[in-house]
């Protein structure tokens, strides 16, 4: 019995030991990483610069426990099936080809790193891959055709890289591929026809590349496709909407904006087999009325047909064809007829009909009880007449952006606009509005930008505007406003732009303006302001544009005006091009962090977000600047444009040398004052100066030659002063200025006032001519001195050569003896013959 018990115990012990040993072997065999794949991962680690220590766990033999690595636990040998290193912020100049040794890999995610170099062709060996994401890196070179061998691939995401070359034809033959994203690269070539034959492709995103060529006229998108984006490319030719889309029964998103394609709208009405959510034909030249088949898209949320050369009137079905519509953009077309809005879809947030030819009165024929979420209404640059509808306040109470500028509106500004509590931007400029500015606008607590410029408004600036404490931009210029600047405006601590120029304002420039710590633009020109220049204005750290011209100011320029912080440094990104006022980008300047107010799909809040979104900017801060002899419109003043204009006042005194500190200054106008003394030579340090007007003053002395070093100087006016001496012609620009620049200075001489002293035109590569006579008149000529030194140096060189070169000396003297003998012999023969 004891033996039997011992045998049983021994058997049990051996069984437990065997099972434990087998379990350990099984565990090791399941979890241990393949040596080949471990080496491949370690070569990957060696190629990466891991600045954030994300790969510090990649040590030891079992790669299956490393961060970002996943193995198949159901498979013996622990083969790596997933590699997820997305957003690890890894840096590498190349992706190691050893990545192709992970033969069982099904999932590869390396997105949002700093990877460079080409995609290794060895990825084509990983035939089990179903998902590849290499987006948001700096990968360059072509897409390897070997990726077409990945016959199980479902998702290929390569957007936001620097890929070049054409799209491989082989990618279109992957029957399992459902999503292909190549956007924001440098791809070229055409669209492979193989994609039209794919029966599984759901998403094809090729936007923001350099694709060129034309789409074949018979190309039809596959029925499986749900998203197709070809925007921002360089395609050519015309496609037919009916041929391209007739089989796209699953299509939901269609974006051909800025693709370069023209779209032919079939004259025969047809009903598409799909229901779109987003349709974007921006900048696709349609050249016809709005396509009628759009009226069948009752699920459409976003419709953009801007800059599409649309003609004729707005169709009546436009206001009620889709109950889901959130954004409607028909701007920059040739749409005509009256603007009568009979209904607004409940979800509609954005309505942009700006830059068209809409005429007649602005009518809102909408039932007062209709719910409306409209937040953006843009009707600028049309021919709309009549008054602003009072019903706007009742129907569109959530509105945040209202732009009716550049129309033919008349009448008073409705008092009811002050009830639009969410209004952030109100732009009514360049109309024929009259009456006083309603005090009710002071209730707009969310207002960021108010532009009432270029109207016929009169009366005083209402003190209630001082209650709009979020205001950043205030434009009241070119009206008939009177009185003083109200003290209440001192409460606008967020103000960045204040333009009240060309009115009838009186009094001194208030000292409290210097308290605006964020002010970048101050324009008070063409009023009747009096007194001295407030010295404290010179301490405004962010001030870029100061225009106090055409007032009744007097005295000297305070020294503080020579130390504007924003003008001391050169900004290489300055925007310096003047623009006209028609069909320019409509962009909204946001808060002081240089962000932009955007109209996105905002279902949850009646207020608009502030985000950086380049595609939805629609108001940009701009100014009318009198420079280069005329008035120009300058946009993007926040990108670095700088200007000081004190012209047409009663200012006097000398210009100090410190004016050269303003190295970032682009426009300087001190004309029509009583400044005297010399023009400081330090102005040659104003390296970004484009326009300089010192005319009609009492400046004397010589024109400083340092002005010739101003490479950007395109406009100069020094006329009607007491300047003397020779006009300096140094530098690339001085010789290009005509007589009028220097006229009215009796003691000034030289070219171009004395045309006979001007050198003939020469090529840019010819050496500069030197005015010898002018320099001789000044008593000393470096030119003549250099000639004397050259002759002396040449003579010394010949003498030294004859002293040290005996052979040369002997040959020269022998030759001289022969010449003398020949001449003597010739003269003897002549005497004998006579």
Secondary structure, 3 states (H helix, E strand, C coil): CHHHHHHHHHHHHHHHHHHHHHHHHHHHHHHCCCHHHHHHHHHHHHHCECCCCCCCCCCCCCHHHCCCEEECCCCCCCCEEEEECCCCCCEECCCCHHHHHCCCCCEEECCCCEEEECCCHHHHHCCCCCEEECCCCEEEECCCHHHHHCCCCCEEECCCCEEEECCCHHHHHCCCCCEEECCCCEECCCCCHHHHHCCCCCEEECCCCCCEEECCCCCCCCCCCCEEECCCCEEECEEEHHHHHCCCCCCCEEECCCCCCEEECCCCCCCCCCCCCEEECCCCECCCCCCHHHHHCCCCCEEECCCCCCCCECCHHHHCCCCCCCEEECCCCCCECEEEECCCCCCCCEEECCCCCCEEEEEECCCCCCCCCCCEEECCCCEEEECCCCCHHHHCCCCCEEECCCCEEEECCCHHHHHCCCCCEEECCCCEEEEECCHHHHHCCCCCEEECCCCEEEEECCHHHHHCCCCCEEECCCCEEEECCCHHHHHCCCCCEEECCCCEEEEECCHHHHHCCCCCEEECCCCEEEECCCHHHHHCCCCCEEECCCCEEEECCCHHHHCCHHHHCCCCCCCCCEECCCCCCCCCCCCCCCCEECCCCCCCCCCCCEECCHHHCCCCCEEEEEECCEEEEEECHHHCCCEEECCCCEEEEECCHHHHHCCCCCEEECCCCEEEECCCHHHHHCCCCCEEECCCCEEEECCCHHHHHCCCCCEEECCCCEEEEECCCCCCCHHHCCHHHCCCCCEEECCCCCHHHCCCCCCCCCCCCCCHHHHHHCCCCHHHHHHHHHHHHHHHHHHHHHHHCHHHHHHHHHHHHHHHHHHHHHHHHHHHHC
